[in-house]
Amino acid sequence: MENKLAFYNRLTKQAVAIIEDEPDVIANLSNISALLNMELEDINWVGFYLLKGEQLVLGPFQGKVACVRIPVGRGVCGTAISEDSVQRIEDVHQFEGHIACDAASNSEIVIPFRIGGELYGVLDIDSPSLSRFDQFDEEGLVSFINALQKHL
């Protein structure tokens, strides 16, 4: 794979080009999840959970059938939203309270995002490989989300 910085810069430009003229959030999140699914290697699920009160509710995604509701503070996604921080988990089986939607998932990265300055949800990406996501993936995906937030 090309240099990760260059890869995520290219991916960000593609995503912004897709969503910059479309005002519908769900349509944009749908296309972003499809783009990530096409471009990222060694993943088995990618999508969004949207904050609704004290729960995250399944949003646009690519992959197997998923958990529909996740309480804030539970699992990797619920922890990411409650702490408003990226969760990069090398082995989900070692994460206390992990919610296993797909038994094939072994590592995960979750990035909270905002729309209009308000916490809106999380981007969730799972991989069947242990330690799939490194610091460069985290930096690239955080930069990706930061750029997209301006257009959502």
Contacts in CASP RR format, 6 or more apart in sequence:
PFRMAT RR
TARGET T0000
AUTHOR 0000-0000-0000
METHOD contacts of the structure
MODEL  1
MENKLAFYNRLTKQAVAIIEDEPDVIANLSNISALLNMELEDINWVGFYL
LKGEQLVLGPFQGKVACVRIPVGRGVCGTAISEDSVQRIEDVHQFEGHIA
CDAASNSEIVIPFRIGGELYGVLDIDSPSLSRFDQFDEEGLVSFINALQK
HL
1 7 0 8 1.000
1 41 0 8 1.000
4 136 0 8 1.000
4 137 0 8 1.000
4 140 0 8 1.000
5 136 0 8 1.000
5 140 0 8 1.000
7 39 0 8 1.000
8 139 0 8 1.000
8 140 0 8 1.000
8 141 0 8 1.000
8 143 0 8 1.000
8 144 0 8 1.000
11 35 0 8 1.000
11 36 0 8 1.000
11 39 0 8 1.000
11 144 0 8 1.000
12 140 0 8 1.000
12 143 0 8 1.000
12 144 0 8 1.000
12 147 0 8 1.000
12 148 0 8 1.000
14 35 0 8 1.000
14 39 0 8 1.000
15 31 0 8 1.000
15 32 0 8 1.000
15 35 0 8 1.000
15 144 0 8 1.000
15 147 0 8 1.000
15 148 0 8 1.000
16 147 0 8 1.000
16 148 0 8 1.000
16 151 0 8 1.000
18 28 0 8 1.000
18 31 0 8 1.000
18 32 0 8 1.000
18 35 0 8 1.000
19 28 0 8 1.000
19 31 0 8 1.000
19 32 0 8 1.000
19 148 0 8 1.000
19 151 0 8 1.000
19 152 0 8 1.000
20 151 0 8 1.000
22 28 0 8 1.000
25 115 0 8 1.000
25 152 0 8 1.000
26 59 0 8 1.000
26 60 0 8 1.000
28 148 0 8 1.000
28 151 0 8 1.000
28 152 0 8 1.000
29 47 0 8 1.000
29 48 0 8 1.000
29 59 0 8 1.000
29 60 0 8 1.000
29 152 0 8 1.000
30 60 0 8 1.000
32 48 0 8 1.000
32 60 0 8 1.000
32 148 0 8 1.000
33 46 0 8 1.000
33 47 0 8 1.000
33 48 0 8 1.000
33 60 0 8 1.000
33 61 0 8 1.000
33 62 0 8 1.000
34 62 0 8 1.000
36 43 0 8 1.000
36 46 0 8 1.000
36 47 0 8 1.000
36 62 0 8 1.000
36 125 0 8 1.000
37 43 0 8 1.000
37 46 0 8 1.000
37 62 0 8 1.000
37 63 0 8 1.000
40 46 0 8 1.000
40 125 0 8 1.000
42 127 0 8 1.000
42 128 0 8 1.000
42 129 0 8 1.000
42 132 0 8 1.000
43 125 0 8 1.000
43 126 0 8 1.000
43 127 0 8 1.000
43 132 0 8 1.000
44 63 0 8 1.000
44 64 0 8 1.000
44 102 0 8 1.000
44 104 0 8 1.000
44 105 0 8 1.000
44 126 0 8 1.000
44 127 0 8 1.000
44 128 0 8 1.000
45 61 0 8 1.000
45 62 0 8 1.000
45 63 0 8 1.000
45 64 0 8 1.000
45 66 0 8 1.000
45 101 0 8 1.000
45 102 0 8 1.000
45 105 0 8 1.000
45 124 0 8 1.000
45 125 0 8 1.000
45 126 0 8 1.000
46 61 0 8 1.000
46 62 0 8 1.000
46 63 0 8 1.000
46 123 0 8 1.000
46 124 0 8 1.000
46 125 0 8 1.000
46 126 0 8 1.000
47 59 0 8 1.000
47 60 0 8 1.000
47 61 0 8 1.000
47 62 0 8 1.000
47 123 0 8 1.000
47 124 0 8 1.000
47 125 0 8 1.000
48 59 0 8 1.000
48 60 0 8 1.000
48 61 0 8 1.000
48 121 0 8 1.000
48 122 0 8 1.000
48 123 0 8 1.000
48 124 0 8 1.000
49 56 0 8 1.000
49 57 0 8 1.000
49 58 0 8 1.000
49 59 0 8 1.000
49 70 0 8 1.000
49 77 0 8 1.000
49 81 0 8 1.000
49 121 0 8 1.000
49 122 0 8 1.000
49 124 0 8 1.000
50 56 0 8 1.000
50 57 0 8 1.000
50 58 0 8 1.000
50 59 0 8 1.000
50 120 0 8 1.000
50 121 0 8 1.000
51 57 0 8 1.000
51 72 0 8 1.000
51 81 0 8 1.000
51 119 0 8 1.000
51 120 0 8 1.000
51 121 0 8 1.000
53 72 0 8 1.000
54 71 0 8 1.000
54 72 0 8 1.000
55 69 0 8 1.000
55 70 0 8 1.000
55 71 0 8 1.000
55 72 0 8 1.000
56 69 0 8 1.000
56 70 0 8 1.000
56 71 0 8 1.000
56 72 0 8 1.000
56 77 0 8 1.000
56 78 0 8 1.000
56 81 0 8 1.000
56 121 0 8 1.000
56 122 0 8 1.000
57 68 0 8 1.000
57 69 0 8 1.000
58 66 0 8 1.000
58 67 0 8 1.000
58 68 0 8 1.000
58 69 0 8 1.000
61 124 0 8 1.000
64 101 0 8 1.000
64 102 0 8 1.000
65 101 0 8 1.000
66 101 0 8 1.000
66 102 0 8 1.000
67 99 0 8 1.000
67 101 0 8 1.000
70 77 0 8 1.000
70 78 0 8 1.000
70 99 0 8 1.000
71 78 0 8 1.000
72 78 0 8 1.000
72 81 0 8 1.000
72 82 0 8 1.000
73 79 0 8 1.000
73 81 0 8 1.000
73 82 0 8 1.000
74 97 0 8 1.000
74 99 0 8 1.000
75 95 0 8 1.000
75 97 0 8 1.000
75 98 0 8 1.000
75 99 0 8 1.000
76 87 0 8 1.000
76 89 0 8 1.000
76 92 0 8 1.000
76 95 0 8 1.000
76 98 0 8 1.000
76 99 0 8 1.000
76 108 0 8 1.000
76 110 0 8 1.000
76 124 0 8 1.000
77 87 0 8 1.000
77 99 0 8 1.000
77 110 0 8 1.000
77 122 0 8 1.000
77 124 0 8 1.000
78 110 0 8 1.000
78 122 0 8 1.000
79 87 0 8 1.000
79 110 0 8 1.000
80 86 0 8 1.000
80 87 0 8 1.000
80 110 0 8 1.000
80 111 0 8 1.000
80 112 0 8 1.000
80 122 0 8 1.000
81 112 0 8 1.000
81 119 0 8 1.000
81 121 0 8 1.000
81 122 0 8 1.000
84 112 0 8 1.000
84 119 0 8 1.000
85 112 0 8 1.000
86 109 0 8 1.000
86 110 0 8 1.000
86 111 0 8 1.000
86 112 0 8 1.000
86 138 0 8 1.000
86 142 0 8 1.000
87 108 0 8 1.000
87 109 0 8 1.000
87 110 0 8 1.000
88 108 0 8 1.000
88 109 0 8 1.000
88 133 0 8 1.000
88 135 0 8 1.000
88 137 0 8 1.000
88 138 0 8 1.000
89 95 0 8 1.000
89 98 0 8 1.000
89 107 0 8 1.000
89 108 0 8 1.000
89 109 0 8 1.000
90 107 0 8 1.000
90 130 0 8 1.000
90 131 0 8 1.000
90 133 0 8 1.000
91 106 0 8 1.000
91 107 0 8 1.000
91 130 0 8 1.000
91 131 0 8 1.000
92 98 0 8 1.000
92 100 0 8 1.000
92 105 0 8 1.000
92 106 0 8 1.000
92 107 0 8 1.000
92 108 0 8 1.000
92 126 0 8 1.000
93 106 0 8 1.000
102 126 0 8 1.000
104 128 0 8 1.000
105 126 0 8 1.000
105 127 0 8 1.000
105 128 0 8 1.000
106 127 0 8 1.000
106 128 0 8 1.000
106 129 0 8 1.000
106 130 0 8 1.000
106 132 0 8 1.000
107 126 0 8 1.000
107 127 0 8 1.000
107 129 0 8 1.000
107 130 0 8 1.000
107 131 0 8 1.000
107 132 0 8 1.000
107 133 0 8 1.000
108 124 0 8 1.000
108 125 0 8 1.000
108 126 0 8 1.000
108 127 0 8 1.000
108 133 0 8 1.000
109 124 0 8 1.000
109 125 0 8 1.000
109 133 0 8 1.000
109 137 0 8 1.000
109 138 0 8 1.000
109 141 0 8 1.000
110 122 0 8 1.000
110 123 0 8 1.000
110 124 0 8 1.000
110 125 0 8 1.000
111 122 0 8 1.000
111 123 0 8 1.000
111 141 0 8 1.000
111 142 0 8 1.000
111 145 0 8 1.000
112 119 0 8 1.000
112 121 0 8 1.000
112 122 0 8 1.000
113 119 0 8 1.000
113 120 0 8 1.000
113 121 0 8 1.000
113 122 0 8 1.000
113 123 0 8 1.000
113 145 0 8 1.000
113 148 0 8 1.000
113 149 0 8 1.000
113 152 0 8 1.000
114 120 0 8 1.000
114 149 0 8 1.000
115 149 0 8 1.000
115 152 0 8 1.000
116 149 0 8 1.000
117 149 0 8 1.000
120 152 0 8 1.000
123 141 0 8 1.000
123 145 0 8 1.000
125 133 0 8 1.000
125 141 0 8 1.000
127 133 0 8 1.000
END
